[in-house]
């Protein structure tokens, strides 16, 4: 535990003292884009009627004496704020600057900051960037308010009022036992930012001299590490049950629990939103009470994860994007287990309901118009099928969340995407075996002979290919009708990568490819695999080469029966 660590949200107006820039740091380097981005953000927030706080990233300092600090990290941000306030002070002399910047090796920089002389701006790289930032403020005002001095002055006044009252930094004052060079290196080699979790840990595990408090901190530290470890186990299955977000988005995974606690939305732009919420919470709650809330949330998630029914139902709601784990916690609050399970069923029914007046029309979905609805129905079909039929298997949400998914036509009847001779010949090759199989025993077949000749010579025009394509599809189809092609009964879930490899093949060819993919360990969703194994079709109706009407009817019947528990909860007009 580091000694004498101070961590707080500090308003800009409360930043006081002399900040020394050590020799190991480079000079000021912010460009026009960064300065203008900050100005636009501040101006937008300043003119927002809600007047929300604006939080800058951490300022990491080491106290050297009374009102004197080494600035370890945050030089660029603090310098830009200094330049902006200095610029505003030209128009409003009452503006106060309670801090100053000094430089261990570039001593003239301090003088230039307070008296920017254009004639010396080109004399060194530090002066150039500082002067450029100053001029960028001027340019931003002119671009935003078109040389209207009155509006520019009002904008600067509003900016000052907002900065003074609402802009904060994360003040991270490290103890005197810290190694400032090592800390600076960690934060700046590859620009590693302090995470919300690191900052929250510092808030919760502040040093103390009381023995009982020390013991509690030690326990908390061990619990923290155990949770972090658990969130990294099971090949990300536990993680993927909790969220659709990539594990890479959370270098410290326990941060997700804090994001859930404070209901951080995906649209939240403030990098340190969760830290500031935790700081506000600590002002009115005991840290041990807050930590116990985190523990309870984690244990509840683990309980749901180990229960097969909860795992699949909650996992589906999250994987489908219909709900988040934070939403699930809200739904569970104050409910008995039986009530909560009923609520989950209603949420699932809600996820697959849409404005359809007639129950009979509900399943009449079309690939071109209802793509997302079909995708969600088929995801639920896969999850519910495993829950219903297989007590020893679990739907792998980690594999589902880490892939891009598409709807695969079980049987295709168009040649879209088959645009080059090489691709067309490969398609013809892949269908030769199926054609020979259904014409087994025949000494000659004109279509087979034509394809073999094309494959041998590799000579093929587009019109010739289209003609051969139609003949092959007709041979390997139950009928020439195409009305079923884009319906639910001819669609299955497959990854975009695997979908692309099937190249508009007919059913028999796709079936063989799917089987080979499965043998090689590719993730083929449970129901997609069952489709190509003809699992849903009665043995008396089964034939290998076609995806016929009996197959489609049996498949659609299986979908309806499997989703019936949720379908019956949907209210129709």
C-alpha positions as CSV (number, residue, x, y, z in Angstrom):
1,X,0.0,0.0,0.0
2,X,1.4,3.4,-1.0
3,X,1.6,5.9,1.9
4,X,0.0,9.3,1.9
5,X,-1.8,8.9,-1.4
6,X,-4.5,11.6,-2.0
7,X,-7.1,10.9,-4.6
8,X,-10.0,13.3,-5.3
9,X,-11.9,15.2,-7.9
10,X,-10.5,18.7,-7.7
11,X,-12.1,21.7,-9.3
12,X,-9.8,23.7,-11.5
13,X,-10.4,26.7,-9.2
14,X,-8.9,24.7,-6.3
15,X,-5.7,23.9,-8.0
16,X,-3.0,26.0,-6.3
17,X,0.7,26.0,-6.1
18,X,3.8,25.7,-8.2
19,X,4.0,22.7,-10.6
20,X,7.5,21.8,-11.7
21,X,8.0,19.9,-15.0
22,X,10.9,17.5,-14.3
23,X,13.7,17.1,-16.8
24,X,12.6,13.6,-17.9
25,X,9.5,15.0,-19.5
26,X,9.2,16.3,-23.0
27,X,7.8,19.8,-23.6
28,X,4.3,20.9,-24.4
29,X,3.1,19.2,-27.6
30,X,-0.7,19.6,-28.0
31,X,-1.7,20.5,-31.6
32,X,-4.6,22.4,-33.0
33,X,-7.0,19.4,-33.1
34,X,-6.5,18.6,-29.5
35,X,-6.9,22.3,-28.4
36,X,-10.1,22.8,-30.5
37,X,-11.6,19.5,-29.3
38,X,-11.2,20.7,-25.7
39,X,-12.6,24.1,-26.5
40,X,-15.6,22.6,-28.3
41,X,-16.3,20.2,-25.4
42,X,-16.1,23.0,-22.8
43,X,-18.2,25.4,-24.9
44,X,-20.9,22.8,-25.5
45,X,-21.0,21.9,-21.8
46,X,-21.0,25.6,-20.7
47,X,-24.1,26.2,-22.9
48,X,-25.9,23.1,-21.8
49,X,-28.8,24.0,-19.5
50,X,-28.1,20.9,-17.3
51,X,-24.6,22.3,-16.5
52,X,-23.0,18.9,-15.9
53,X,-19.5,18.6,-14.6
54,X,-16.7,18.2,-17.2
55,X,-13.9,15.9,-16.0
56,X,-10.4,16.0,-17.3
57,X,-8.1,13.0,-17.0
58,X,-5.8,12.6,-14.0
59,X,-3.2,15.0,-12.9
60,X,-0.5,12.9,-11.2
61,X,1.7,14.9,-8.8
62,X,4.3,14.3,-6.1
63,X,4.3,16.9,-3.3
64,X,7.8,18.4,-2.8
65,X,6.9,21.0,-0.2
66,X,4.1,23.3,0.9
67,X,2.3,24.3,-2.3
68,X,5.0,22.8,-4.5
69,X,4.7,19.7,-6.7
70,X,6.5,17.7,-9.3
71,X,4.0,17.2,-12.2
72,X,4.4,13.5,-13.1
73,X,1.5,13.2,-15.6
74,X,-1.0,15.7,-17.0
75,X,1.4,18.4,-18.2
76,X,-0.4,18.8,-21.6
77,X,-3.8,19.2,-20.0
78,X,-2.7,21.5,-17.2
79,X,-0.7,23.7,-19.6
80,X,-3.6,24.0,-22.0
81,X,-5.9,25.1,-19.2
82,X,-3.2,27.6,-18.1
83,X,-2.9,29.0,-21.6
84,X,-6.7,29.2,-21.9
85,X,-7.2,31.0,-18.6
86,X,-4.3,33.4,-19.4
87,X,-6.0,34.2,-22.8
88,X,-9.3,34.9,-21.1
89,X,-7.6,37.1,-18.6
90,X,-6.6,39.5,-21.4
91,X,-10.3,40.3,-21.7
92,X,-11.3,39.9,-18.1
93,X,-8.5,40.9,-15.7
94,X,-10.4,39.6,-12.7
95,X,-9.7,36.0,-13.8
96,X,-7.4,34.4,-11.3
97,X,-4.6,31.9,-12.0
98,X,-3.8,30.2,-8.7
99,X,-1.1,27.9,-10.1
100,X,2.1,28.3,-12.1
101,X,4.3,26.1,-14.2
102,X,8.1,25.9,-13.9
103,X,10.5,23.8,-15.9
104,X,13.6,22.1,-14.5
105,X,15.7,22.4,-17.7
106,X,13.7,24.8,-19.9
107,X,13.6,27.8,-17.6
108,X,12.7,30.3,-20.3
109,X,9.4,28.5,-21.0
110,X,7.8,29.9,-17.8
111,X,8.5,33.4,-19.0
112,X,7.2,32.7,-22.5
113,X,4.0,31.3,-21.1
114,X,3.2,34.6,-19.4
115,X,4.4,36.8,-22.3
116,X,3.9,35.1,-25.7
117,X,6.1,37.0,-28.1
118,X,5.5,36.1,-31.7
119,X,9.1,37.1,-32.6
120,X,10.5,34.4,-30.3
121,X,7.8,31.7,-31.0
122,X,10.1,30.0,-33.6
123,X,13.2,29.9,-31.5
124,X,12.5,26.5,-30.0
125,X,10.0,23.7,-30.3
126,X,8.3,24.3,-26.9
127,X,7.7,28.0,-27.7
128,X,6.3,27.0,-31.1
129,X,3.6,24.6,-29.6
130,X,2.7,26.9,-26.8
131,X,2.2,29.9,-29.1
132,X,0.3,27.7,-31.6
133,X,-2.1,26.7,-28.8
134,X,-2.6,30.4,-27.9
135,X,-3.3,31.2,-31.6
136,X,-5.7,28.2,-31.9
137,X,-7.9,29.8,-29.2
138,X,-8.1,32.9,-31.3
139,X,-8.8,31.0,-34.5
140,X,-11.5,29.0,-32.7
141,X,-13.3,32.1,-31.6
142,X,-13.1,33.7,-35.1
143,X,-14.4,30.5,-36.8
144,X,-17.1,29.9,-34.2
145,X,-18.4,33.5,-34.0
146,X,-17.2,35.0,-37.3
147,X,-15.3,38.0,-36.0
148,X,-18.1,39.2,-33.8
149,X,-16.2,40.6,-30.8
150,X,-19.2,40.9,-28.6
151,X,-20.1,37.2,-29.0
152,X,-16.5,36.2,-28.6
153,X,-16.3,38.0,-25.3
154,X,-19.5,36.4,-24.1
155,X,-18.2,33.0,-25.1
156,X,-14.9,33.6,-23.1
157,X,-16.9,34.8,-20.1
158,X,-19.1,31.7,-20.2
159,X,-16.1,29.5,-20.6
160,X,-14.4,31.0,-17.5
161,X,-17.6,30.6,-15.5
162,X,-17.9,27.0,-16.5
163,X,-14.2,26.2,-15.9
164,X,-14.3,27.9,-12.5
165,X,-17.5,26.1,-11.4
166,X,-17.8,22.8,-13.2
167,X,-14.4,21.6,-14.7
168,X,-12.5,19.1,-12.5
169,X,-9.4,17.0,-12.7
170,X,-8.7,13.7,-11.0
171,X,-6.1,14.8,-8.5
172,X,-3.8,11.9,-7.9
173,X,-1.1,12.9,-5.4
174,X,1.3,10.0,-4.8
175,X,3.2,9.3,-1.6
176,X,6.7,10.3,-0.9
177,X,7.7,6.6,-1.3
178,X,6.7,6.6,-5.0
179,X,9.3,6.4,-7.8
180,X,8.2,9.4,-10.0
181,X,10.3,8.3,-13.0
182,X,9.0,4.8,-12.9
183,X,5.4,6.0,-12.6
184,X,5.9,8.5,-15.5
185,X,7.4,5.8,-17.7
186,X,4.5,3.4,-17.0
187,X,1.9,6.1,-17.8
188,X,3.6,7.4,-20.9
189,X,5.3,4.4,-22.6
190,X,2.5,3.5,-25.0
191,X,0.4,6.1,-23.2
192,X,-1.1,3.8,-20.6
193,X,-3.9,5.6,-18.9
194,X,-4.9,5.2,-15.3
195,X,-8.1,3.1,-15.3
196,X,-11.3,3.7,-13.4
197,X,-10.6,0.5,-11.5
198,X,-7.1,1.6,-10.4
199,X,-8.5,4.9,-9.2
200,X,-11.4,3.3,-7.4
201,X,-9.0,0.9,-5.7
202,X,-7.0,3.8,-4.5
203,X,-10.2,5.4,-3.1
204,X,-11.3,2.2,-1.3
205,X,-7.8,1.1,-0.1
206,X,-6.4,4.3,1.3
207,X,-3.8,3.9,4.0
208,X,-4.7,3.9,7.7
209,X,-3.0,3.4,11.0
210,X,-5.9,1.6,12.7
211,X,-5.4,-2.1,13.0
212,X,-9.0,-3.1,12.4
213,X,-9.2,-0.9,9.3
214,X,-5.8,-2.3,8.1
215,X,-7.2,-5.9,8.4
216,X,-10.4,-4.9,6.5
217,X,-8.3,-3.3,3.7
218,X,-6.2,-6.5,3.5
219,X,-9.4,-8.6,3.1
220,X,-10.8,-6.2,0.5
221,X,-7.5,-6.4,-1.4
222,X,-7.6,-10.2,-1.5
223,X,-11.3,-10.2,-2.5
224,X,-10.6,-7.7,-5.3
225,X,-7.8,-9.8,-6.7
226,X,-10.0,-13.0,-6.5
227,X,-12.8,-11.3,-8.4
228,X,-10.4,-10.0,-11.1
229,X,-9.0,-13.6,-11.4
230,X,-12.5,-15.1,-11.7
231,X,-13.5,-12.7,-14.4
232,X,-10.5,-13.9,-16.5
233,X,-11.2,-17.7,-16.2
234,X,-13.3,-20.2,-18.1
235,X,-12.0,-19.0,-21.5
236,X,-14.0,-15.8,-21.1
237,X,-17.3,-17.7,-20.7
238,X,-18.1,-16.1,-17.4
239,X,-17.2,-12.6,-18.9
240,X,-19.3,-13.2,-22.0
241,X,-22.3,-14.2,-19.8
242,X,-22.1,-10.8,-18.1
243,X,-21.5,-8.6,-21.2
244,X,-21.3,-8.4,-24.9
245,X,-18.3,-6.1,-24.6
246,X,-14.9,-7.3,-25.6
247,X,-12.6,-8.2,-22.7
248,X,-10.0,-5.9,-24.4
249,X,-12.2,-3.0,-23.5
250,X,-11.5,-3.6,-19.8
251,X,-7.8,-3.9,-18.9
252,X,-9.0,-4.3,-15.3
253,X,-12.1,-6.4,-15.6
254,X,-13.6,-5.7,-12.2
255,X,-14.3,-2.2,-13.6
256,X,-17.3,-3.7,-15.4
257,X,-18.9,-4.3,-12.0
258,X,-18.5,-0.6,-11.0
259,X,-19.9,0.5,-14.4
260,X,-22.9,-1.7,-13.7
261,X,-23.3,-0.3,-10.2
262,X,-23.4,3.3,-11.5
263,X,-25.4,2.4,-14.7
264,X,-22.8,3.7,-17.1
265,X,-24.3,3.9,-20.6
266,X,-22.5,2.9,-23.8
267,X,-23.0,6.5,-25.0
268,X,-21.2,8.0,-21.9
269,X,-18.2,10.0,-23.2
270,X,-16.5,10.8,-19.9
271,X,-13.6,8.4,-19.6
272,X,-13.7,8.7,-15.8
273,X,-17.5,8.7,-15.3
274,X,-17.3,5.7,-13.0
275,X,-14.6,7.0,-10.8
276,X,-16.4,10.3,-10.2
277,X,-19.6,8.5,-9.4
278,X,-17.7,6.4,-6.9
279,X,-16.2,9.5,-5.3
280,X,-19.7,11.0,-5.0
281,X,-21.0,7.8,-3.4
282,X,-18.2,7.7,-0.9
283,X,-19.1,11.2,0.3
284,X,-22.4,9.8,1.7
285,X,-21.7,6.1,2.2
286,X,-19.2,4.0,4.1
287,X,-16.6,2.3,1.9
288,X,-17.2,-1.1,3.5
289,X,-20.9,-0.9,2.7
290,X,-20.1,0.0,-0.9
291,X,-17.6,-2.8,-1.2
292,X,-20.1,-5.3,0.2
293,X,-22.5,-4.2,-2.5
294,X,-19.9,-5.0,-5.1
295,X,-19.3,-8.4,-3.5
296,X,-23.0,-9.2,-3.4
297,X,-23.4,-8.3,-7.0
298,X,-20.5,-10.5,-8.0
299,X,-21.9,-13.4,-6.0
300,X,-25.3,-13.0,-7.5
301,X,-23.9,-13.1,-11.0
302,X,-21.9,-16.2,-10.1
303,X,-25.1,-17.9,-8.8
304,X,-26.9,-17.1,-12.1
305,X,-23.9,-18.3,-14.1
306,X,-23.8,-21.7,-12.4
307,X,-27.6,-22.3,-12.8
308,X,-28.4,-23.6,-16.3
309,X,-31.7,-21.9,-16.7
310,X,-30.5,-18.5,-15.5
311,X,-27.4,-18.9,-17.6
312,X,-29.2,-19.4,-20.8
313,X,-32.1,-16.9,-20.3
314,X,-30.0,-14.1,-19.0
315,X,-27.2,-14.9,-21.4
316,X,-29.6,-14.7,-24.3
317,X,-31.0,-11.3,-23.2
318,X,-27.5,-9.9,-23.0
319,X,-26.1,-11.5,-26.1
320,X,-29.1,-10.4,-28.1
321,X,-28.5,-6.8,-27.0
322,X,-32.0,-6.5,-25.5
323,X,-30.9,-6.0,-21.9
324,X,-27.7,-5.4,-20.0
325,X,-26.7,-7.1,-16.7
326,X,-27.5,-3.8,-15.0
327,X,-31.0,-4.1,-16.4
328,X,-31.2,-7.6,-15.1
329,X,-30.2,-6.5,-11.6
330,X,-33.0,-3.9,-11.6
331,X,-35.5,-6.5,-12.7
332,X,-34.4,-8.9,-9.9
333,X,-34.5,-6.3,-7.2
334,X,-37.2,-7.2,-4.5
335,X,-38.5,-10.2,-6.4
336,X,-38.7,-13.8,-5.2
337,X,-37.0,-16.4,-7.4
338,X,-40.3,-17.5,-9.0
339,X,-41.3,-13.9,-9.7
340,X,-37.8,-13.2,-11.2
341,X,-38.0,-16.2,-13.5
342,X,-41.4,-15.1,-14.8
343,X,-39.9,-11.6,-15.4
344,X,-37.1,-13.1,-17.4
345,X,-39.7,-15.0,-19.6
346,X,-41.6,-11.8,-20.2
347,X,-38.4,-9.9,-21.1
348,X,-37.5,-12.7,-23.6
349,X,-41.0,-12.5,-25.1
350,X,-40.6,-8.7,-25.3
351,X,-37.3,-9.2,-27.2
352,X,-39.1,-11.2,-30.0
353,X,-42.3,-9.2,-30.2
354,X,-43.0,-6.6,-32.8
355,X,-46.0,-4.8,-34.3
356,X,-47.9,-7.7,-35.8
357,X,-51.6,-7.7,-35.4
358,X,-52.3,-11.3,-36.4
359,X,-50.8,-14.4,-34.7
360,X,-50.9,-16.2,-38.0
361,X,-48.7,-13.5,-39.6
362,X,-46.1,-13.6,-36.9
363,X,-43.8,-16.2,-38.5
364,X,-44.2,-14.7,-42.0
365,X,-40.8,-13.0,-41.9
366,X,-38.7,-12.0,-44.9
367,X,-34.8,-11.9,-45.2
368,X,-34.8,-8.5,-46.9
369,X,-37.2,-6.8,-44.5
370,X,-36.9,-8.6,-41.2
371,X,-33.2,-9.5,-41.0
372,X,-32.6,-8.4,-37.4
373,X,-35.9,-10.0,-36.2
374,X,-35.0,-13.3,-37.8
375,X,-31.5,-13.2,-36.4
376,X,-32.8,-12.7,-32.9
377,X,-35.4,-15.5,-33.3
378,X,-32.7,-17.9,-34.5
379,X,-30.4,-16.9,-31.6
380,X,-33.2,-17.7,-29.1
381,X,-34.0,-20.9,-31.0
382,X,-30.4,-22.1,-30.5
383,X,-30.2,-21.0,-26.9
384,X,-33.6,-22.4,-25.9
385,X,-33.0,-25.7,-27.8
386,X,-29.8,-26.4,-25.8
387,X,-31.6,-25.4,-22.5
388,X,-34.5,-27.7,-23.4
389,X,-32.7,-30.7,-24.7
390,X,-29.2,-30.9,-23.3
391,X,-28.4,-30.7,-19.6
392,X,-24.7,-31.3,-20.3
393,X,-24.1,-28.6,-22.9
394,X,-24.2,-24.8,-22.7
395,X,-24.5,-22.3,-25.4
396,X,-21.1,-20.7,-25.8
397,X,-21.8,-17.0,-25.5
398,X,-18.1,-16.2,-25.7
399,X,-17.9,-17.6,-29.2
400,X,-21.1,-16.0,-30.2
401,X,-20.1,-12.5,-28.9
402,X,-16.7,-12.7,-30.5
403,X,-17.9,-13.3,-34.0
404,X,-19.9,-11.4,-36.7
405,X,-23.1,-13.3,-37.6
406,X,-25.2,-13.5,-40.7
407,X,-28.2,-15.4,-42.0
408,X,-27.3,-18.3,-44.2
409,X,-29.7,-19.4,-46.9
410,X,-30.0,-23.2,-46.2
411,X,-30.6,-23.7,-49.9
412,X,-29.5,-21.0,-52.4
413,X,-30.9,-20.4,-55.9
414,X,-29.0,-17.4,-57.1
415,X,-25.4,-16.8,-58.4
416,X,-24.8,-13.5,-56.6
417,X,-21.1,-13.1,-55.8
418,X,-19.9,-15.7,-58.3
419,X,-18.4,-13.1,-60.6
420,X,-15.0,-14.5,-61.7
421,X,-14.2,-17.5,-63.8
422,X,-12.0,-19.0,-61.1
423,X,-14.8,-18.7,-58.5
424,X,-17.4,-20.1,-60.9
425,X,-15.3,-23.1,-61.8
426,X,-14.7,-23.8,-58.1
427,X,-18.5,-23.7,-57.6
428,X,-19.0,-26.2,-60.4
429,X,-16.3,-28.5,-59.0
430,X,-18.0,-28.5,-55.6
431,X,-21.3,-29.6,-57.1
432,X,-19.9,-32.4,-59.3
433,X,-19.9,-35.0,-56.5
434,X,-23.6,-34.3,-55.7
435,X,-24.6,-34.6,-59.4
436,X,-22.8,-37.8,-59.8
437,X,-24.3,-39.2,-56.7
438,X,-27.9,-38.6,-57.8
439,X,-27.1,-39.9,-61.3
440,X,-25.3,-43.0,-60.0
441,X,-25.4,-45.9,-62.4
442,X,-25.9,-43.7,-65.5
443,X,-23.2,-44.1,-68.1
444,X,-23.6,-40.7,-69.6
445,X,-25.1,-37.4,-68.3
446,X,-25.0,-34.3,-70.5
447,X,-24.8,-31.8,-67.6
448,X,-22.0,-33.7,-65.9
449,X,-20.1,-34.0,-69.1
450,X,-20.4,-30.2,-69.8
451,X,-19.2,-29.3,-66.3
452,X,-16.2,-31.7,-66.5
453,X,-15.3,-30.2,-69.9
454,X,-15.5,-26.6,-68.5
455,X,-13.4,-27.6,-65.5
456,X,-10.8,-29.2,-67.8
457,X,-10.5,-26.2,-70.2
458,X,-11.3,-23.5,-67.7
459,X,-13.1,-21.7,-70.5
460,X,-16.5,-20.2,-69.4
461,X,-18.5,-17.2,-70.3
462,X,-21.0,-15.5,-68.0
463,X,-24.0,-16.5,-69.9
464,X,-22.8,-20.1,-70.2
465,X,-22.2,-20.2,-66.4
466,X,-25.6,-18.8,-65.6
467,X,-27.2,-21.5,-67.8
468,X,-25.2,-24.3,-66.2
469,X,-25.9,-22.8,-62.7
470,X,-29.6,-22.9,-63.3
471,X,-29.4,-26.6,-64.5
472,X,-27.4,-27.6,-61.4
473,X,-29.8,-25.9,-59.0
474,X,-32.7,-27.5,-60.7
475,X,-31.1,-30.9,-60.5
476,X,-30.3,-30.4,-56.8
477,X,-33.6,-28.8,-55.8
478,X,-37.0,-30.3,-55.1
479,X,-38.7,-27.7,-57.3
480,X,-37.8,-24.7,-59.3
481,X,-40.0,-22.3,-57.2
482,X,-38.2,-19.6,-55.3
483,X,-40.9,-18.2,-53.1
484,X,-39.5,-19.8,-50.0
485,X,-35.8,-18.7,-50.5
486,X,-36.0,-15.6,-48.2
487,X,-38.3,-17.1,-45.6
488,X,-37.5,-18.2,-42.0
489,X,-37.8,-21.8,-43.0
490,X,-34.8,-21.5,-45.3
491,X,-32.5,-19.5,-43.0
492,X,-30.0,-20.4,-40.3
493,X,-27.3,-18.6,-38.2
494,X,-23.7,-18.8,-39.4
495,X,-20.7,-16.6,-38.9
496,X,-20.0,-14.1,-41.7
497,X,-16.7,-15.8,-42.4
498,X,-18.2,-19.3,-42.7
499,X,-21.1,-17.9,-44.7
500,X,-18.8,-16.4,-47.3
501,X,-17.0,-19.8,-47.7
502,X,-20.3,-21.5,-48.8
503,X,-20.5,-19.5,-52.1
504,X,-24.2,-19.8,-52.7
505,X,-24.0,-23.6,-52.8
506,X,-27.0,-25.9,-52.9
507,X,-28.0,-27.8,-49.8
508,X,-26.0,-31.0,-50.4
509,X,-22.7,-29.1,-51.0
510,X,-23.3,-26.9,-48.0
511,X,-24.1,-29.9,-45.9
512,X,-20.7,-31.5,-46.7
513,X,-18.9,-28.2,-46.1
514,X,-20.6,-27.7,-42.7
515,X,-19.7,-31.2,-41.6
516,X,-16.0,-30.5,-42.5
517,X,-16.1,-27.2,-40.6
518,X,-17.5,-29.0,-37.6
519,X,-14.8,-31.7,-37.8
520,X,-12.1,-29.0,-37.8
521,X,-13.6,-27.3,-34.7
522,X,-15.4,-24.4,-36.2
523,X,-18.3,-23.0,-34.1
524,X,-21.4,-24.1,-35.9
525,X,-24.5,-23.1,-33.8
526,X,-26.4,-26.1,-32.5
527,X,-29.5,-25.6,-34.6
528,X,-27.6,-24.8,-37.7
529,X,-25.8,-28.1,-37.3
530,X,-29.1,-29.9,-36.8
531,X,-30.5,-28.4,-40.0
532,X,-27.8,-29.7,-42.1
533,X,-28.0,-33.1,-40.4
534,X,-31.7,-33.2,-41.2
535,X,-32.4,-33.6,-37.5
536,X,-35.9,-32.0,-37.7
537,X,-37.1,-34.1,-40.7
538,X,-38.8,-37.5,-40.2
539,X,-36.6,-40.3,-41.4
540,X,-39.4,-41.3,-43.9
541,X,-39.1,-37.9,-45.5
542,X,-35.4,-37.6,-45.5
543,X,-33.3,-37.3,-48.6
544,X,-29.7,-36.0,-48.6
545,X,-29.5,-33.8,-51.6
546,X,-32.4,-31.4,-51.3
547,X,-33.9,-29.0,-48.7
548,X,-37.4,-29.6,-49.7
549,X,-40.9,-28.6,-48.5
550,X,-41.0,-31.4,-45.9
551,X,-37.7,-30.2,-44.5
552,X,-38.8,-26.6,-44.3
553,X,-42.1,-27.4,-42.7
554,X,-40.4,-29.6,-40.1
555,X,-37.8,-26.9,-39.4
556,X,-40.4,-24.2,-38.9
557,X,-42.5,-26.4,-36.7
558,X,-39.5,-27.1,-34.5
559,X,-38.8,-23.3,-34.2
560,X,-42.5,-22.6,-33.3
561,X,-42.6,-25.4,-30.7
562,X,-39.3,-24.4,-29.1
563,X,-40.2,-20.8,-28.8
564,X,-43.8,-21.5,-27.8
565,X,-43.2,-20.6,-24.1
566,X,-42.3,-17.0,-25.1
567,X,-44.6,-16.7,-28.1
568,X,-47.7,-17.4,-26.0
569,X,-46.7,-14.5,-23.7
570,X,-46.9,-12.0,-26.6
571,X,-50.0,-9.9,-26.7
572,X,-51.6,-9.5,-30.1
573,X,-54.3,-7.0,-31.1
